[in-house]
Amino acid sequence: MSVYNGGKYLRESIESILSQTMVDFEFIIINDGSTDNTEEIILGYNDHRIVYVKNEINLKLIESLNKGLSLSRGKYIARMDDDDISLPHRFKIQFDYMENNPEIAVTSTGFIVFDEHRSRIMAPEINPEEVKVELLFSNPVRHSAVMIRNDLLKKNKIKYELDYPHSEDYHLWTQIAPLAKIAILPSIAMKCRSHPQSIREKYADEMVNSGNKAKAFLLKKFIPEINENDLQTHYKIFLDFPATDIQEQVGKLFLFWIEKNRENHFFSSSILTDKLKKVFFYTCNSQLRPSFKSMVSYLSSPLADFRVSAWPFLLRFCIKSIFAINRNPSIIPTKEKWFN
């Protein structure tokens, strides 16, 4: 755990770790130059498992996390944020799973996102091949809920990189995914706090830019010769309303990926194809003014999905396209709804 001026929620986070049902661990807490009561809170615990490290100046998160990695002596490294809460069984669930599945290098868990007014459960079970494909488009791995094999990081000299501010974890997974498997377990083992001071709220734009770099890193592992135009097309897919002319570019790009994957088997063929079909549909359907042309573009593509499960979405898309009905942006389904 790295903490900078986190006194407001720190006690809850520390106590959630000290209360784990699995008791054999070291708890490395790095005080990253805090100026509030963070140090007082940490020193108030008399527990031999706490390893307290104090940065004399604020090194910021990435360097502090790398310091934590270098100090970790355990077989596994678990991450924790200073404003989140680990449920008592978290370590036990992840430890048992990784002991029984030695091919898994990283596990994350289901979690509850909460604030002062509401909470919601996020508990998708995503198998490792799906995680690897999903990393092409987004980061499905909750950073503060992960457990990682220490020897994999050390053997491959993997660490958090300064060039990926606020998406340093995303890049970590794109470094690991070509080498080993990442699993997301459905068990709810975390409570993750949402508040205006959280990184996700404060640095959204920087996260997008760094996230695109992480996607590019994985794509270059998949297709070393990928060009900048293709990368820029990929970045545009999840803009709120992609430009109409992007459909043809995305279709060609995805068909190229499918063909390339037949050659190098970088991803599971069926999982990659299924994902690309869903994203292509989203791209064609997410126009403010769907047109007859966009419908024809979709229906004539090898990426069109005519399975029975897709018919309700396909029928609605065709009706809107034929009549060019304007849609209210506030009711456009999010990509999470389409893909989940």
C-alpha positions in Angstrom: 0.0 0.0 0.0 1.3 3.4 -1.0 -0.4 6.3 0.8 -0.2 10.1 0.4 -2.3 12.2 2.7 -4.8 9.4 3.0 -5.7 9.9 6.6 -9.4 10.2 6.0 -10.0 6.6 5.1 -6.7 5.0 6.1 -7.7 3.3 9.3 -10.5 1.3 7.6 -8.1 0.1 4.9 -5.3 -0.9 7.3 -7.7 -2.7 9.6 -9.3 -4.6 6.7 -5.9 -6.1 5.9 -5.0 -6.8 9.5 -8.3 -8.6 9.9 -7.7 -11.1 7.1 -8.6 -14.7 7.9 -5.2 -15.6 6.4 -2.7 -14.2 8.9 0.7 -15.1 7.4 1.8 -12.0 5.4 3.9 -8.9 5.6 2.1 -5.6 5.2 4.3 -3.0 3.5 2.9 0.5 3.9 4.8 3.3 2.1 4.1 6.8 3.4 4.8 8.8 0.3 5.8 12.1 2.0 2.4 12.8 3.6 1.8 16.1 5.4 -1.4 15.0 7.2 -1.8 12.5 10.0 -1.0 9.5 7.9 2.2 8.7 9.8 0.5 9.0 13.2 -2.2 6.5 12.1 0.3 4.0 10.8 2.5 4.1 13.9 -0.6 3.7 16.0 -0.8 0.0 15.1 1.3 -2.5 17.1 1.4 -5.4 14.6 4.6 -7.1 13.7 3.3 -7.8 10.2 3.5 -4.0 9.3 6.6 -2.9 7.5 6.6 0.9 7.6 8.5 2.7 4.9 8.7 6.5 4.9 9.6 8.5 1.8 11.2 11.8 2.9 9.8 13.5 -0.3 6.7 12.7 -2.3 7.9 10.3 -5.0 4.4 9.9 -6.3 2.5 6.6 -6.8 4.5 4.8 -9.5 7.9 5.1 -7.9 6.4 4.2 -4.5 4.7 1.1 -6.0 8.0 0.0 -7.5 9.7 0.5 -4.1 7.0 -1.8 -2.7 7.6 -4.4 -5.4 11.4 -4.4 -4.7 10.8 -4.8 -0.9 8.3 -7.6 -1.2 9.6 -11.0 0.0 6.4 -13.1 -0.3 5.5 -15.7 -3.0 2.6 -13.4 -3.9 2.1 -9.7 -3.9 -1.3 -8.2 -3.1 -2.1 -4.6 -3.9 -4.2 -2.4 -1.7 -5.3 1.3 -2.0 -5.5 3.5 1.1 -9.2 4.3 0.6 -10.5 0.8 -0.2 -11.6 -2.1 2.1 -10.5 -5.8 1.7 -13.1 -8.2 2.9 -11.8 -10.7 5.5 -11.6 -13.7 3.1 -9.9 -11.8 0.2 -6.3 -13.2 0.7 -7.6 -16.7 1.4 -9.6 -16.8 -1.8 -6.8 -15.6 -4.1 -4.1 -17.6 -2.4 -6.0 -20.9 -2.6 -6.9 -20.3 -6.3 -3.3 -19.5 -7.3 -1.9 -22.4 -5.4 -4.3 -24.7 -7.2 -3.8 -23.0 -10.6 0.0 -22.5 -11.1 -0.5 -21.2 -14.6 -2.3 -18.1 -13.3 0.1 -15.2 -12.7 -2.5 -12.6 -11.6 -5.9 -12.8 -9.9 -8.4 -10.1 -9.3 -11.8 -10.4 -7.7 -15.3 -9.1 -7.7 -15.9 -5.9 -5.7 -18.5 -3.5 -4.5 -18.2 0.1 -5.6 -19.6 2.5 -3.1 -19.9 6.1 -2.1 -22.0 8.0 0.5 -25.2 7.4 -1.3 -25.2 4.1 -3.1 -23.3 0.9 -4.0 -23.2 -1.5 -6.8 -21.8 -5.0 -7.3 -19.2 -5.6 -10.0 -18.6 -9.4 -10.2 -18.0 -10.6 -13.7 -16.2 -13.9 -14.0 -13.8 -13.5 -16.8 -11.5 -16.3 -17.9 -7.9 -15.6 -18.7 -8.3 -15.8 -22.5 -11.2 -13.3 -22.3 -9.1 -11.0 -20.1 -6.3 -11.0 -22.6 -8.6 -10.0 -25.5 -10.4 -7.4 -23.3 -7.1 -5.7 -22.6 -7.1 -4.6 -26.3 -10.0 -2.3 -25.5 -10.1 -1.6 -21.8 -8.7 -2.5 -18.4 -10.9 -5.1 -16.8 -8.6 -5.8 -13.8 -9.2 -3.9 -10.6 -5.8 -2.8 -9.4 -6.5 -2.7 -5.6 -7.9 -6.2 -5.8 -5.0 -8.1 -7.4 -2.6 -10.7 -6.2 0.5 -11.3 -8.4 3.2 -14.0 -8.5 6.4 -12.2 -7.3 8.7 -14.5 -9.2 7.1 -13.7 -12.6 7.7 -9.9 -12.0 11.3 -10.5 -10.9 12.2 -13.0 -13.6 10.9 -10.8 -16.4 11.9 -7.5 -14.8 8.4 -6.2 -15.0 7.5 -3.1 -13.0 5.3 0.0 -13.1 6.5 2.4 -15.8 6.6 6.2 -15.4 5.5 6.7 -19.0 2.0 5.5 -18.1 0.7 7.9 -15.4 -2.7 6.9 -13.9 -2.8 3.8 -16.1 0.4 2.2 -14.7 -1.6 -0.9 -13.7 -3.1 -1.2 -17.2 0.4 -1.3 -18.7 1.5 -3.8 -16.0 -1.2 -6.2 -17.3 -0.3 -5.7 -20.9 3.3 -6.6 -20.0 2.1 -9.7 -18.2 -0.6 -10.9 -20.6 1.7 -12.1 -23.4 3.7 -14.2 -20.8 1.1 -15.6 -18.4 -2.6 -15.8 -17.5 -4.7 -13.3 -15.7 -7.9 -14.4 -14.0 -10.8 -12.4 -12.6 -12.6 -14.3 -9.9 -16.4 -13.8 -9.3 -16.1 -13.8 -5.5 -16.8 -10.4 -3.9 -13.7 -9.7 -1.9 -13.3 -5.9 -2.0 -15.2 -2.7 -1.3 -13.8 0.1 -3.5 -14.6 3.6 -2.6 -15.7 6.2 -5.2 -15.2 9.9 -4.2 -14.2 13.2 -5.9 -10.5 12.8 -4.7 -10.0 9.4 -6.3 -7.6 9.1 -9.2 -10.3 8.0 -11.6 -12.2 11.2 -10.9 -9.3 13.6 -10.9 -7.2 12.3 -13.8 -9.7 11.0 -16.3 -8.1 12.6 -19.4 -4.6 11.4 -18.5 -5.9 7.9 -17.9 -7.4 7.9 -21.4 -4.0 8.9 -23.0 -2.0 6.5 -20.9 -4.6 3.8 -21.5 -4.2 4.2 -25.2 -0.5 3.7 -24.8 -1.1 0.5 -22.9 -3.4 -0.7 -25.7 -0.7 0.1 -28.3 1.9 -1.8 -26.2 -0.2 -5.0 -26.4 -1.1 -4.5 -30.0 2.6 -4.2 -30.9 3.2 -7.5 -29.2 0.4 -9.0 -31.3 1.3 -7.3 -34.5 4.8 -5.8 -34.4 4.4 -4.1 -37.8 1.1 -2.3 -36.9 1.1 1.3 -38.2 0.2 4.6 -36.5 -3.0 5.0 -38.7 -4.3 1.7 -37.4 -3.6 2.7 -33.8 -5.4 6.0 -34.2 -8.4 4.2 -35.6 -8.4 1.9 -32.6 -8.2 4.8 -30.2 -11.3 6.4 -31.8 -13.6 3.4 -31.3 -14.9 4.3 -27.8 -15.3 8.0 -28.3 -18.9 8.9 -27.3 -20.1 9.0 -30.9 -17.5 7.7 -33.4 -17.3 9.4 -36.8 -19.5 7.8 -39.4 -16.5 7.1 -41.7 -14.7 5.1 -39.0 -17.0 2.0 -39.6 -15.2 0.9 -42.8 -11.8 1.5 -41.2 -12.7 -0.5 -38.1 -14.1 -3.3 -40.2 -11.0 -3.6 -42.3 -8.8 -3.4 -39.2 -10.6 -6.1 -37.3 -10.6 -8.5 -40.3 -6.9 -8.0 -40.5 -6.5 -8.8 -36.8 -8.5 -12.0 -37.2 -6.3 -13.1 -40.1 -3.1 -12.2 -38.3 -4.3 -14.2 -35.3 -4.7 -17.2 -37.5 -1.0 -16.9 -38.2 0.5 -16.3 -34.8 -2.3 -17.7 -32.4 -1.6 -14.8 -30.0 -5.3 -14.8 -28.8 -8.0 -17.5 -28.6 -9.5 -17.3 -32.1 -13.1 -17.8 -31.1 -12.9 -15.3 -28.2 -11.1 -12.6 -30.3 -13.6 -13.0 -33.1 -16.6 -12.8 -30.8 -15.2 -9.7 -29.1 -14.4 -8.0 -32.4 -17.9 -8.7 -33.7 -19.4 -7.0 -30.6 -17.2 -4.0 -30.9 -17.9 -3.6 -34.6 -21.6 -3.6 -33.9 -21.1 -1.0 -31.3 -19.2 1.2 -33.8 -21.9 0.9 -36.4 -24.7 1.4 -33.9 -23.4 4.3 -31.9 -24.0 7.1 -34.4 -26.2 10.0 -33.3 -28.0 9.6 -36.7 -27.8 5.9 -37.9 -28.2 5.8 -41.7 -29.1 3.3 -44.3 -25.5 3.3 -45.3 -24.3 2.3 -41.8 -26.8 -0.6 -41.8 -25.6 -1.9 -45.2 -22.0 -1.5 -44.0 -22.7 -3.7 -41.0 -24.9 -6.3 -42.7 -22.5 -6.8 -45.6 -19.5 -7.3 -43.3 -18.1 -10.7 -42.3 -18.2 -9.3 -38.8 -22.0 -9.1 -38.7 -23.5 -11.2 -36.0 -26.7 -13.1 -37.0 -27.0 -15.4 -34.0 -30.4 -15.6 -32.4 -29.1 -13.8 -29.2 -28.2 -10.8 -31.3 -31.5 -10.4 -33.1 -33.2 -7.9 -30.7 -30.2 -5.5 -31.0 -30.0 -6.1 -34.8 -33.7 -5.4 -35.4 -33.6 -2.2 -33.4 -30.5 -1.0 -35.2 -32.0 -1.8 -38.6 -35.3 0.1 -37.8 -33.4 3.1 -36.6 -31.1 3.1 -39.6 -33.8 2.7 -42.2 -35.8 5.6 -40.8 -32.8 7.6 -39.7 -34.4 8.3 -36.4 -32.6 10.8 -34.1 -31.7 9.4 -30.8 -31.4 11.1 -27.5 -27.8 10.8 -26.4 -28.8 10.4 -22.8 -30.4 7.1 -23.5 -27.8 5.5 -25.8 -26.7 2.2 -24.2 -23.2 2.3 -22.8 -20.6 0.0 -24.2 -20.8 -1.9 -20.9 -24.4 -2.7 -21.5 -23.8 -3.9 -25.1 -20.8 -6.0 -24.1 -22.0 -7.5 -20.9 
